[in-house]
Amino acid sequence: MKPWLIFGAGKGVGRHLVTIALKQNRPVTALIRNAQQAVELSALGVNVIHGDACDRKSIEKAIVHAEENIVVFSTIGGGNADHHGNIAIIDALEQAQISRMLLVTSIGCGESWQTLSARAKSLFGQSVRHKSLAESYLQTSALDFTIIRPGGLTDKSGTGHCKRYQEEIHGMVSREDVAKQLAQMAEDEQTYYQIYALVDPELKPHWN
């Protein structure tokens, strides 16, 4: 059972990943900036490293304090994290000769940009562009990567009906189900060098 290192473990998909790791009695390390989240995760048994996922020294500290042969997840996003944070993580992992990374971005990244509506591009297009840069950087790295592009994220409980697609698709998905999919792919070599969209066909967009 390989240990996990999670960037973005304080909330959302990353927090659900922590829950999965703890249920599996899997060693898990998290780089956390928020003090309250750090205390909460430490109390649960997570190896918490205080720092910022956009700071190279913090990232290197988290890598050093994680166990060997780790699987790395990045679910960070927003502001500089989408681009600079993920690129800093990728650089640090390469330098440390850590091979496995799963990166969570969003539908609309990369070649799926053209499928976004004009409204979507105006609302969160800048973030998608930055995430796309991180995807490209990861794809040209030495890492055994998997890129995961969830649809519209919801905090509803997971349904277990989330599916992986390697075609243009849009829809909704729960953060809990995204985390479960990440856990399933963590050590699955068939998912290496692949890009998957994640959508739950049973969830309808909230604006319908």
C-alpha positions as CSV (number, residue, x, y, z in Angstrom):
1,M,0.0,0.0,0.0
2,K,1.7,3.1,-1.2
3,P,1.7,6.3,0.9
4,W,-0.1,9.3,-0.5
5,L,1.0,13.0,-0.6
6,I,-1.9,15.4,-1.2
7,F,-1.7,19.0,-2.3
8,G,-5.1,20.6,-1.7
9,A,-6.2,18.3,1.2
10,G,-7.9,21.0,3.2
11,K,-11.2,20.9,1.4
12,G,-13.1,19.5,-1.6
13,V,-11.8,16.6,-3.5
14,G,-8.5,16.6,-1.6
15,R,-10.3,16.3,1.7
16,H,-12.3,13.4,0.5
17,L,-9.0,11.8,-0.6
18,V,-7.8,12.1,3.0
19,T,-10.9,10.3,4.3
20,I,-10.3,7.5,1.8
21,A,-6.6,7.1,2.8
22,L,-7.5,7.1,6.6
23,K,-10.2,4.4,6.1
24,Q,-7.6,2.3,4.3
25,N,-5.0,2.9,7.1
26,R,-2.8,4.3,4.4
27,P,0.0,6.7,5.4
28,V,-1.0,10.2,4.1
29,T,0.9,13.5,4.1
30,A,-0.7,16.9,3.3
31,L,0.7,20.3,2.7
32,I,-1.7,22.7,4.4
33,R,-1.6,26.5,4.6
34,N,-4.8,27.1,6.7
35,A,-4.0,26.7,10.4
36,Q,-7.5,25.4,11.4
37,Q,-7.5,22.8,8.6
38,A,-3.9,21.8,9.7
39,V,-5.1,21.2,13.3
40,E,-8.1,19.2,12.2
41,L,-6.1,16.9,9.8
42,S,-3.4,16.4,12.4
43,A,-6.0,15.2,14.9
44,L,-7.2,12.6,12.4
45,G,-3.7,11.2,12.0
46,V,-2.5,13.0,8.8
47,N,1.1,13.9,8.6
48,V,0.6,17.7,8.1
49,I,3.3,20.0,6.8
50,H,2.6,23.7,7.2
51,G,3.2,25.6,4.0
52,D,1.9,27.0,0.7
53,A,1.5,24.8,-2.4
54,C,2.8,27.7,-4.5
55,D,6.0,27.9,-2.5
56,R,8.8,25.6,-3.8
57,K,10.5,25.3,-0.4
58,S,7.2,24.2,1.2
59,I,6.6,21.6,-1.5
60,E,10.1,20.2,-1.1
61,K,9.6,20.0,2.7
62,A,6.4,18.0,2.2
63,I,8.2,15.6,-0.2
64,V,11.0,15.1,2.3
65,H,8.6,14.4,5.2
66,A,6.4,12.1,3.2
67,E,7.3,8.4,3.1
68,E,9.1,6.8,0.2
69,N,7.5,5.5,-3.0
70,I,4.6,7.9,-2.7
71,V,1.7,8.6,-5.0
72,V,1.1,12.4,-5.4
73,F,-2.2,14.1,-5.9
74,S,-2.8,17.8,-6.7
75,T,-6.3,19.1,-6.4
76,I,-5.2,22.7,-5.8
77,G,-6.8,25.6,-7.7
78,G,-7.5,29.2,-7.8
79,G,-5.2,32.2,-8.5
80,N,-1.6,31.3,-8.9
81,A,-2.2,27.7,-7.8
82,D,-3.7,26.6,-11.1
83,H,-0.6,27.4,-13.0
84,H,2.4,28.3,-10.9
85,G,1.6,26.1,-8.0
86,N,1.2,22.9,-10.1
87,I,4.3,23.7,-12.1
88,A,6.3,24.1,-8.9
89,I,5.0,20.7,-7.7
90,I,5.9,19.0,-10.9
91,D,9.4,20.5,-10.9
92,A,10.0,19.4,-7.3
93,L,8.7,15.9,-7.9
94,E,11.1,15.5,-10.9
95,Q,14.0,16.7,-8.9
96,A,13.1,14.3,-6.1
97,Q,12.8,11.5,-8.7
98,I,9.2,10.8,-7.6
99,S,7.3,9.3,-10.6
100,R,3.6,9.1,-10.0
101,M,1.3,12.2,-10.0
102,L,-2.4,12.6,-10.6
103,L,-3.5,16.2,-11.4
104,V,-7.1,17.4,-11.1
105,T,-8.0,20.2,-13.5
106,S,-11.5,20.7,-15.2
107,I,-13.5,20.0,-18.2
108,G,-12.7,22.6,-20.8
109,C,-8.9,22.3,-20.4
110,G,-6.6,21.5,-23.3
111,E,-8.3,20.4,-26.5
112,S,-11.7,20.4,-24.8
113,W,-11.6,24.3,-24.6
114,Q,-13.6,24.5,-27.8
115,T,-16.5,22.7,-26.2
116,L,-17.0,25.4,-23.6
117,S,-19.9,27.9,-24.1
118,A,-19.1,31.6,-24.4
119,R,-20.7,32.0,-21.0
120,A,-18.5,29.4,-19.4
121,K,-15.4,30.9,-21.0
122,S,-16.3,34.3,-19.6
123,L,-17.0,33.0,-16.1
124,F,-14.0,30.7,-15.5
125,G,-12.0,30.7,-18.8
126,Q,-8.9,32.3,-17.2
127,S,-8.7,29.5,-14.6
128,V,-9.2,26.9,-17.3
129,R,-6.4,28.4,-19.4
130,H,-4.0,28.3,-16.4
131,K,-5.0,24.7,-15.6
132,S,-4.3,23.9,-19.3
133,L,-0.8,25.3,-19.0
134,A,-0.2,23.0,-16.0
135,E,-1.6,20.0,-17.9
136,S,0.8,20.7,-20.8
137,Y,3.8,21.0,-18.4
138,L,2.9,17.7,-16.7
139,Q,2.5,15.9,-20.1
140,T,6.0,17.0,-21.1
141,S,7.5,16.0,-17.7
142,A,9.2,12.8,-16.8
143,L,6.3,11.8,-14.4
144,D,3.9,8.9,-14.8
145,F,0.9,11.2,-14.9
146,T,-2.9,11.0,-15.1
147,I,-4.9,14.1,-15.7
148,I,-8.5,14.2,-14.4
149,R,-11.0,16.7,-15.7
150,P,-14.2,16.7,-13.6
151,G,-17.4,18.2,-14.8
152,G,-19.2,20.8,-12.7
153,L,-18.4,19.9,-9.0
154,T,-21.0,19.5,-6.3
155,D,-20.8,18.8,-2.6
156,K,-23.7,16.3,-2.8
157,S,-22.9,12.8,-1.5
158,G,-21.3,10.5,-4.1
159,T,-23.7,8.3,-6.1
160,G,-21.1,5.8,-7.2
161,H,-22.3,6.3,-10.8
162,C,-19.5,8.6,-11.9
163,K,-17.9,7.5,-15.2
164,R,-14.6,8.2,-17.0
165,Y,-14.7,9.5,-20.5
166,Q,-12.0,10.1,-23.1
167,E,-14.2,12.1,-25.3
168,E,-15.8,15.5,-25.2
169,I,-18.5,15.5,-22.6
170,H,-20.1,17.9,-20.0
171,G,-22.1,17.4,-16.9
172,M,-21.9,17.3,-13.1
173,V,-20.1,15.2,-10.6
174,S,-19.7,15.0,-6.8
175,R,-16.4,15.8,-5.2
176,E,-16.7,12.6,-3.2
177,D,-17.0,10.5,-6.4
178,V,-14.0,12.3,-8.0
179,A,-11.9,11.4,-5.0
180,K,-13.0,7.7,-5.2
181,Q,-12.0,7.6,-8.9
182,L,-8.6,9.1,-8.1
183,A,-8.1,6.5,-5.4
184,Q,-8.9,3.7,-7.9
185,M,-6.5,5.2,-10.5
186,A,-3.7,5.9,-8.1
187,E,-1.7,2.7,-8.7
188,D,-3.4,1.5,-11.9
189,E,-0.7,1.6,-14.6
190,Q,-3.4,1.4,-17.3
191,T,-4.3,5.0,-16.4
192,Y,-0.7,6.3,-16.9
193,Y,-0.3,9.0,-19.5
194,Q,-4.1,9.3,-19.9
195,I,-6.6,12.1,-19.6
196,Y,-10.1,11.4,-18.3
197,A,-13.2,13.6,-18.0
198,L,-15.3,12.6,-15.0
199,V,-19.1,13.0,-15.2
200,D,-22.0,11.5,-13.3
201,P,-24.8,10.8,-15.9
202,E,-27.4,10.8,-13.2
203,L,-26.6,14.3,-11.9
204,K,-28.4,17.1,-13.7
205,P,-26.9,20.6,-14.0
206,H,-28.2,22.9,-11.1
207,W,-29.5,25.5,-13.5
208,N,-32.0,23.0,-15.1
